[in-house]
Amino acid sequence: MKIIGITGGIGTGKSTILRMMEKECGAYVVETDTLAHHLMKPGEAVYERIVDTFGTDILNEDLTIDRAKLGSIVFADEELLQALNAIVHPAVKEYLLHDIERKKKDGKAAFYVIEAALLIEDGYKKICDELWYIYVDREERIRRLMAGRGGDRAKYEAVMENQASEDFYRRNCDVVINNQNSYEKTANMVKELLFSSR
């Protein structure tokens, strides 16, 4: 089982590529944001630590964590954001390491794919066999985001300014997937990369 990390900026089409890898290539896909949300549910260890750190004011009536409320707290204070990341990121990584071992034993997945915005920064190079950077130029990303999600250009430009640069991704990843063109071209490129290396 090959372990592949997928990263790239907002609007590059990572989700589309992940779904294609899942449906057409036999990949088992984990999106770390989704996994983090799962680990923040009541009864999970992350939940207890977050409530201990941030208090019960962040809880909804049903005792689930109000992520919008938590977000408004941590994004206004760098130290609190680091405190949250110090709880969530190691727990996500620990879960993934155990899950990879489980998937290796059951032998059903040809590829284990991890998608994370901070894949490089969080040290996933040590876990993955390869890191893939999904590339689309800035103007096309903005065009796609405005068409697909609405909102104005300035909003997406601000998000992009806070993400890693293209040069950073290219220096730290093993493979660059150009997702600028048609779905079919990208799918063919991904399949060639996956199945030529097996």
CYANA upper distance limits for C-alpha pairs under 8 A (distance plus 0.5 A):
  1 MET  CA    104 LYS  CA      6.91
  1 MET  CA    107 GLY  CA      8.19
  1 MET  CA    109 ALA  CA      7.17
  1 MET  CA    110 ALA  CA      5.56
  1 MET  CA    111 PHE  CA      5.75
  1 MET  CA    112 TYR  CA      7.27
  2 LYS  CA    110 ALA  CA      7.20
  2 LYS  CA    111 PHE  CA      5.35
  2 LYS  CA    112 TYR  CA      6.65
  2 LYS  CA    128 CYS  CA      8.49
  2 LYS  CA    129 ASP  CA      6.97
  3 ILE  CA    111 PHE  CA      6.40
  3 ILE  CA    112 TYR  CA      5.24
  3 ILE  CA    113 VAL  CA      6.38
  3 ILE  CA    114 ILE  CA      8.13
  3 ILE  CA    127 ILE  CA      8.02
  3 ILE  CA    128 CYS  CA      5.41
  3 ILE  CA    129 ASP  CA      5.73
  3 ILE  CA    130 GLU  CA      7.36
  4 ILE  CA    111 PHE  CA      7.71
  4 ILE  CA    112 TYR  CA      6.72
  4 ILE  CA    113 VAL  CA      5.31
  4 ILE  CA    114 ILE  CA      6.73
  4 ILE  CA    128 CYS  CA      5.86
  4 ILE  CA    129 ASP  CA      6.41
  4 ILE  CA    130 GLU  CA      5.58
  4 ILE  CA    131 LEU  CA      6.36
  4 ILE  CA    132 TRP  CA      7.63
  5 GLY  CA    113 VAL  CA      6.27
  5 GLY  CA    114 ILE  CA      5.24
  5 GLY  CA    115 GLU  CA      6.34
  5 GLY  CA    116 ALA  CA      8.07
  5 GLY  CA    119 LEU  CA      7.55
  5 GLY  CA    124 TYR  CA      7.86
  5 GLY  CA    125 LYS  CA      8.46
  5 GLY  CA    128 CYS  CA      6.41
  5 GLY  CA    129 ASP  CA      8.43
  5 GLY  CA    130 GLU  CA      6.74
  5 GLY  CA    131 LEU  CA      5.08
  5 GLY  CA    132 TRP  CA      6.43
  6 ILE  CA     14 LYS  CA      8.06
  6 ILE  CA    113 VAL  CA      7.55
  6 ILE  CA    114 ILE  CA      6.52
  6 ILE  CA    115 GLU  CA      5.18
  6 ILE  CA    116 ALA  CA      7.15
  6 ILE  CA    119 LEU  CA      8.02
  6 ILE  CA    131 LEU  CA      6.53
  6 ILE  CA    132 TRP  CA      5.40
  6 ILE  CA    133 TYR  CA      6.63
  6 ILE  CA    134 ILE  CA      7.72
  7 THR  CA     14 LYS  CA      7.91
  7 THR  CA    115 GLU  CA      6.49
  7 THR  CA    116 ALA  CA      6.32
  7 THR  CA    117 ALA  CA      6.25
  7 THR  CA    118 LEU  CA      8.05
  7 THR  CA    119 LEU  CA      6.83
  7 THR  CA    131 LEU  CA      8.06
  7 THR  CA    132 TRP  CA      6.79
  7 THR  CA    133 TYR  CA      5.65
  7 THR  CA    134 ILE  CA      6.74
  8 GLY  CA     12 THR  CA      7.15
  8 GLY  CA     14 LYS  CA      7.84
  8 GLY  CA    117 ALA  CA      7.23
  8 GLY  CA    133 TYR  CA      5.87
  8 GLY  CA    134 ILE  CA      5.59
  8 GLY  CA    135 TYR  CA      7.14
  8 GLY  CA    169 TYR  CA      7.68
  9 GLY  CA    117 ALA  CA      7.88
  9 GLY  CA    134 ILE  CA      8.31
  9 GLY  CA    135 TYR  CA      8.43
  9 GLY  CA    160 MET  CA      7.48
  9 GLY  CA    163 GLN  CA      7.07
  9 GLY  CA    164 ALA  CA      7.94
 10 ILE  CA    141 ARG  CA      7.88
 10 ILE  CA    159 VAL  CA      8.21
 10 ILE  CA    160 MET  CA      7.43
 11 GLY  CA    136 VAL  CA      8.36
 11 GLY  CA    141 ARG  CA      5.27
 11 GLY  CA    142 ILE  CA      7.47
 11 GLY  CA    144 ARG  CA      7.08
 11 GLY  CA    145 LEU  CA      6.29
 12 THR  CA    134 ILE  CA      6.72
 12 THR  CA    135 TYR  CA      6.54
 12 THR  CA    136 VAL  CA      5.81
 12 THR  CA    141 ARG  CA      6.52
 12 THR  CA    179 ASN  CA      7.39
 13 GLY  CA     17 ILE  CA      7.00
 13 GLY  CA    134 ILE  CA      8.06
 13 GLY  CA    179 ASN  CA      7.63
 14 LYS  CA     18 LEU  CA      6.62
 14 LYS  CA    134 ILE  CA      7.14
 15 SER  CA     19 ARG  CA      6.71
 16 THR  CA     20 MET  CA      6.79
 17 ILE  CA     21 MET  CA      6.66
 17 ILE  CA    186 THR  CA      8.48
 17 ILE  CA    187 ALA  CA      7.95
 18 LEU  CA     22 GLU  CA      6.67
 18 LEU  CA     29 VAL  CA      7.27
 18 LEU  CA    113 VAL  CA      8.43
 19 ARG  CA     23 LYS  CA      6.58
 20 MET  CA     24 GLU  CA      6.04
 20 MET  CA     25 CYS  CA      7.69
 20 MET  CA    187 ALA  CA      7.71
 21 MET  CA     25 CYS  CA      5.35
 21 MET  CA     26 GLY  CA      7.16
 21 MET  CA     27 ALA  CA      6.00
 21 MET  CA     29 VAL  CA      8.47
 21 MET  CA    190 VAL  CA      8.42
 22 GLU  CA     26 GLY  CA      6.00
 22 GLU  CA     27 ALA  CA      5.07
 22 GLU  CA     28 TYR  CA      6.50
 22 GLU  CA     29 VAL  CA      6.91
 23 LYS  CA     27 ALA  CA      8.02
 25 CYS  CA    110 ALA  CA      8.46
 25 CYS  CA    191 LYS  CA      7.57
 26 GLY  CA    109 ALA  CA      6.56
 26 GLY  CA    110 ALA  CA      6.40
 26 GLY  CA    111 PHE  CA      7.31
 27 ALA  CA    109 ALA  CA      6.33
 27 ALA  CA    110 ALA  CA      6.42
 27 ALA  CA    111 PHE  CA      5.06
 27 ALA  CA    112 TYR  CA      6.26
 27 ALA  CA    113 VAL  CA      7.07
 28 TYR  CA    109 ALA  CA      6.43
 28 TYR  CA    110 ALA  CA      8.29
 28 TYR  CA    111 PHE  CA      6.63
 28 TYR  CA    112 TYR  CA      5.40
 28 TYR  CA    113 VAL  CA      6.49
 29 VAL  CA    112 TYR  CA      6.60
 29 VAL  CA    113 VAL  CA      5.21
 29 VAL  CA    114 ILE  CA      6.58
 29 VAL  CA    115 GLU  CA      8.16
 30 VAL  CA     34 THR  CA      8.32
 30 VAL  CA     35 LEU  CA      7.69
 30 VAL  CA    112 TYR  CA      8.34
 30 VAL  CA    113 VAL  CA      6.66
 30 VAL  CA    114 ILE  CA      5.51
 30 VAL  CA    115 GLU  CA      6.78
 31 GLU  CA     35 LEU  CA      6.82
 31 GLU  CA    114 ILE  CA      6.52
 31 GLU  CA    115 GLU  CA      5.28
 31 GLU  CA    116 ALA  CA      6.88
 32 THR  CA     36 ALA  CA      6.44
 32 THR  CA     92 VAL  CA      7.48
 32 THR  CA    114 ILE  CA      7.55
 32 THR  CA    115 GLU  CA      6.59
 32 THR  CA    116 ALA  CA      5.98
 33 ASP  CA     37 HIS  CA      6.82
 33 ASP  CA    116 ALA  CA      7.68
 34 THR  CA     38 HIS  CA      6.89
 35 LEU  CA     39 LEU  CA      6.78
 35 LEU  CA     92 VAL  CA      7.37
 36 ALA  CA     40 MET  CA      6.81
 36 ALA  CA     88 VAL  CA      7.11
 36 ALA  CA     89 HIS  CA      8.39
 36 ALA  CA     92 VAL  CA      6.65
 37 HIS  CA     41 LYS  CA      7.42
 39 LEU  CA     44 GLU  CA      6.16
 39 LEU  CA     45 ALA  CA      7.82
 39 LEU  CA     46 VAL  CA      6.32
 39 LEU  CA     47 TYR  CA      7.36
 39 LEU  CA     91 ALA  CA      8.43
 39 LEU  CA     92 VAL  CA      8.20
 40 MET  CA     44 GLU  CA      6.84
 40 MET  CA     45 ALA  CA      8.32
 40 MET  CA     46 VAL  CA      5.91
 40 MET  CA     47 TYR  CA      5.03
 40 MET  CA     50 ILE  CA      8.46
 40 MET  CA     65 ILE  CA      7.70
 41 LYS  CA     46 VAL  CA      8.40
 41 LYS  CA     47 TYR  CA      6.32
 41 LYS  CA     64 THR  CA      6.83
 41 LYS  CA     65 ILE  CA      7.72
 42 PRO  CA     47 TYR  CA      6.23
 42 PRO  CA     48 GLU  CA      8.05
 42 PRO  CA     63 LEU  CA      7.82
 42 PRO  CA     64 THR  CA      6.69
 43 GLY  CA     47 TYR  CA      7.32
 43 GLY  CA     48 GLU  CA      8.01
 44 GLU  CA     48 GLU  CA      7.40
 45 ALA  CA     49 ARG  CA      7.01
 46 VAL  CA     50 ILE  CA      6.64
 46 VAL  CA     87 ILE  CA      7.19
 46 VAL  CA     88 VAL  CA      7.03
 46 VAL  CA     91 ALA  CA      7.60
 47 TYR  CA     51 VAL  CA      6.73
 47 TYR  CA     65 ILE  CA      8.29
 48 GLU  CA     52 ASP  CA      6.57
 49 ARG  CA     53 THR  CA      6.61
 49 ARG  CA     87 ILE  CA      7.61
 50 ILE  CA     54 PHE  CA      6.39
 50 ILE  CA     55 GLY  CA      8.18
 50 ILE  CA     84 LEU  CA      7.61
 50 ILE  CA     87 ILE  CA      7.78
 51 VAL  CA     55 GLY  CA      5.40
 51 VAL  CA     56 THR  CA      6.45
 51 VAL  CA     58 ILE  CA      8.11
 54 PHE  CA     58 ILE  CA      7.55
 58 ILE  CA     65 ILE  CA      6.43
 58 ILE  CA     66 ASP  CA      6.10
 58 ILE  CA     67 ARG  CA      8.27
 58 ILE  CA     69 LYS  CA      6.46
 58 ILE  CA     70 LEU  CA      6.39
 59 LEU  CA     63 LEU  CA      5.67
 59 LEU  CA     64 THR  CA      6.05
 59 LEU  CA     65 ILE  CA      5.08
 59 LEU  CA     66 ASP  CA      5.85
 60 ASN  CA     64 THR  CA      5.94
 60 ASN  CA     65 ILE  CA      6.57
 60 ASN  CA     66 ASP  CA      6.09
 65 ILE  CA     70 LEU  CA      8.12
 66 ASP  CA     70 LEU  CA      6.74
 67 ARG  CA     71 GLY  CA      6.32
 68 ALA  CA     72 SER  CA      6.70
 69 LYS  CA     73 ILE  CA      6.99
 70 LEU  CA     74 VAL  CA      6.84
 71 GLY  CA     75 PHE  CA      6.34
 72 SER  CA     76 ALA  CA      6.87
 73 ILE  CA     77 ASP  CA      7.29
 73 ILE  CA     80 LEU  CA      8.07
 74 VAL  CA     78 GLU  CA      7.23
 74 VAL  CA     79 GLU  CA      8.31
 74 VAL  CA     80 LEU  CA      5.58
 74 VAL  CA     81 LEU  CA      4.99
 74 VAL  CA     84 LEU  CA      8.05
 75 PHE  CA     80 LEU  CA      8.42
 75 PHE  CA     81 LEU  CA      6.76
 77 ASP  CA     81 LEU  CA      6.79
 78 GLU  CA     82 GLN  CA      6.72
 79 GLU  CA     83 ALA  CA      6.70
 80 LEU  CA     84 LEU  CA      6.72
 81 LEU  CA     85 ASN  CA      6.66
 82 GLN  CA     86 ALA  CA      6.49
 83 ALA  CA     87 ILE  CA      7.06
 84 LEU  CA     88 VAL  CA      6.72
 85 ASN  CA     89 HIS  CA      5.96
 86 ALA  CA     90 PRO  CA      7.17
 87 ILE  CA     91 ALA  CA      7.22
 88 VAL  CA     92 VAL  CA      6.70
 89 HIS  CA     93 LYS  CA      6.76
 89 HIS  CA    122 ASP  CA      8.34
 90 PRO  CA     94 GLU  CA      6.56
 91 ALA  CA     95 TYR  CA      6.64
 92 VAL  CA     96 LEU  CA      6.72
 93 LYS  CA     97 LEU  CA      6.73
 94 GLU  CA     98 HIS  CA      6.93
 95 TYR  CA     99 ASP  CA      6.53
 96 LEU  CA    100 ILE  CA      6.44
 97 LEU  CA    101 GLU  CA      7.02
 97 LEU  CA    127 ILE  CA      8.26
 98 HIS  CA    102 ARG  CA      6.88
 99 ASP  CA    103 LYS  CA      6.65
100 ILE  CA    104 LYS  CA      6.60
100 ILE  CA    112 TYR  CA      7.87
101 GLU  CA    105 LYS  CA      6.81
102 ARG  CA    106 ASP  CA      6.89
103 LYS  CA    107 GLY  CA      6.60
103 LYS  CA    108 LYS  CA      7.48
103 LYS  CA    109 ALA  CA      7.26
104 LYS  CA    108 LYS  CA      8.32
104 LYS  CA    109 ALA  CA      8.20
115 GLU  CA    119 LEU  CA      7.81
118 LEU  CA    122 ASP  CA      6.26
119 LEU  CA    123 GLY  CA      7.07
119 LEU  CA    124 TYR  CA      5.97
119 LEU  CA    125 LYS  CA      8.24
120 ILE  CA    124 TYR  CA      6.49
120 ILE  CA    125 LYS  CA      7.15
120 ILE  CA    172 ASN  CA      7.49
123 GLY  CA    127 ILE  CA      8.39
124 TYR  CA    128 CYS  CA      6.58
125 LYS  CA    129 ASP  CA      7.88
125 LYS  CA    130 GLU  CA      7.83
125 LYS  CA    131 LEU  CA      7.39
130 GLU  CA    173 CYS  CA      7.94
130 GLU  CA    174 ASP  CA      6.39
130 GLU  CA    175 VAL  CA      7.97
131 LEU  CA    172 ASN  CA      8.34
131 LEU  CA    173 CYS  CA      5.37
131 LEU  CA    174 ASP  CA      5.83
131 LEU  CA    175 VAL  CA      6.96
132 TRP  CA    173 CYS  CA      6.14
132 TRP  CA    174 ASP  CA      6.54
132 TRP  CA    175 VAL  CA      5.21
132 TRP  CA    176 VAL  CA      6.30
132 TRP  CA    177 ILE  CA      7.42
133 TYR  CA    169 TYR  CA      6.78
133 TYR  CA    170 ARG  CA      7.48
133 TYR  CA    173 CYS  CA      6.53
133 TYR  CA    174 ASP  CA      8.35
133 TYR  CA    175 VAL  CA      6.68
133 TYR  CA    176 VAL  CA      5.34
133 TYR  CA    177 ILE  CA      6.57
134 ILE  CA    176 VAL  CA      6.57
134 ILE  CA    177 ILE  CA      5.39
134 ILE  CA    178 ASN  CA      6.77
134 ILE  CA    179 ASN  CA      6.97
135 TYR  CA    176 VAL  CA      7.19
135 TYR  CA    177 ILE  CA      6.40
135 TYR  CA    178 ASN  CA      5.44
135 TYR  CA    179 ASN  CA      6.24
135 TYR  CA    180 GLN  CA      7.61
136 VAL  CA    140 GLU  CA      7.11
136 VAL  CA    141 ARG  CA      6.75
136 VAL  CA    178 ASN  CA      6.81
136 VAL  CA    179 ASN  CA      6.10
136 VAL  CA    180 GLN  CA      5.48
137 ASP  CA    141 ARG  CA      6.77
137 ASP  CA    180 GLN  CA      7.68
138 ARG  CA    142 ILE  CA      6.78
139 GLU  CA    143 ARG  CA      6.68
140 GLU  CA    144 ARG  CA      6.62
140 GLU  CA    180 GLN  CA      8.12
141 ARG  CA    145 LEU  CA      6.60
142 ILE  CA    146 MET  CA      6.59
142 ILE  CA    153 ARG  CA      7.13
142 ILE  CA    156 TYR  CA      7.06
142 ILE  CA    157 GLU  CA      8.07
143 ARG  CA    147 ALA  CA      6.66
144 ARG  CA    148 GLY  CA      6.37
145 LEU  CA    149 ARG  CA      5.96
145 LEU  CA    150 GLY  CA      7.32
145 LEU  CA    156 TYR  CA      8.08
146 MET  CA    150 GLY  CA      5.02
146 MET  CA    151 GLY  CA      6.40
146 MET  CA    152 ASP  CA      7.08
146 MET  CA    153 ARG  CA      7.52
151 GLY  CA    155 LYS  CA      7.52
152 ASP  CA    156 TYR  CA      7.69
153 ARG  CA    157 GLU  CA      6.70
154 ALA  CA    158 ALA  CA      6.58
155 LYS  CA    159 VAL  CA      7.11
156 TYR  CA    160 MET  CA      6.71
157 GLU  CA    161 GLU  CA      6.68
158 ALA  CA    162 ASN  CA      7.17
159 VAL  CA    163 GLN  CA      7.12
160 MET  CA    164 ALA  CA      8.38
164 ALA  CA    168 PHE  CA      6.76
164 ALA  CA    169 TYR  CA      7.54
165 SER  CA    169 TYR  CA      7.05
166 GLU  CA    170 ARG  CA      6.68
167 ASP  CA    171 ARG  CA      6.55
168 PHE  CA    172 ASN  CA      6.76
169 TYR  CA    173 CYS  CA      6.40
170 ARG  CA    174 ASP  CA      8.35
170 ARG  CA    176 VAL  CA      7.53
177 ILE  CA    186 THR  CA      7.88
177 ILE  CA    189 MET  CA      8.07
177 ILE  CA    190 VAL  CA      8.09
178 ASN  CA    186 THR  CA      7.57
179 ASN  CA    183 TYR  CA      8.19
179 ASN  CA    186 THR  CA      6.26
181 ASN  CA    185 LYS  CA      7.08
181 ASN  CA    186 THR  CA      7.56
182 SER  CA    186 THR  CA      6.99
183 TYR  CA    187 ALA  CA      6.51
184 GLU  CA    188 ASN  CA      6.58
185 LYS  CA    189 MET  CA      6.73
186 THR  CA    190 VAL  CA      6.68
187 ALA  CA    191 LYS  CA      6.63
188 ASN  CA    192 GLU  CA      6.56
189 MET  CA    193 LEU  CA      6.76
190 VAL  CA    194 LEU  CA      6.67
191 LYS  CA    195 PHE  CA      6.39
192 GLU  CA    196 SER  CA      6.10
193 LEU  CA    197 SER  CA      6.97
194 LEU  CA    198 ARG  CA      7.46
